[in-house]
Amino acid sequence: MDLYIYYKVKDSDAASLLAALVPMQAALAQRHGVACQLKRRPDSKDGVQTWMEVYPAVSDTFAAALREAVAAAGVDQYTTGLRHTEVFMDVVPCA
């Protein structure tokens, strides 16, 4: 399964969020062998950006490890509102 987590961040908090996310994702990659991705929309609306973390091909237990890592890194202090998680699974593998 693949996890897609999106949320809002104020322009003024973007650098602090990045500083928290990069080492958090590096640790997750090392511990869980996941290829983490970090994305954001190219525009900012009313001083707020939309960011997305992508964790492809993770195990069923990864979501709990991610929640712990987010709490330990203090990510929520830099976001506005909730982190929204979407879960997708492969239907047919690409050839």
C-alpha positions, 0 to 999 in steps of 0.5 A, spaced: 500 500 500 502 507 498 500 512 503 499 519 501 499 525 507 497 532 505 496 538 510 497 545 510 503 550 512 504 557 513 509 560 508 513 563 515 513 555 517 515 552 511 523 552 513 522 549 520 517 544 517 522 542 512 528 542 517 523 537 521 521 533 515 528 531 512 531 528 518 525 524 520 524 521 513 531 519 512 530 515 519 524 512 516 527 510 510 533 507 514 529 503 519 523 501 514 527 501 507 521 506 504 523 511 499 520 517 502 518 523 498 516 530 500 512 534 495 508 541 495 504 545 490 507 550 486 503 556 489 501 559 495 494 561 497 493 567 502 500 565 505 499 558 506 502 552 502 499 545 501 505 539 502 504 532 501 508 526 504 508 520 499 510 513 502 510 508 497 509 500 498 509 500 505 507 495 510 501 495 514 505 497 520 508 503 517 502 507 519 504 507 526 511 508 525 510 514 521 505 517 527 510 516 532 516 519 528 511 525 526 510 526 534 517 525 535 519 530 530 514 535 532 511 536 525 504 538 527 507 544 531 508 547 523 502 545 520 495 548 520 490 544 521 490 536 520 494 531 516 490 528 512 492 520 510 490 517 504 491 509 502 492 507 495 493 500 493 496 497 486 490 494 482 495 492 476 502 492 476 505 496 471 509 492 465 
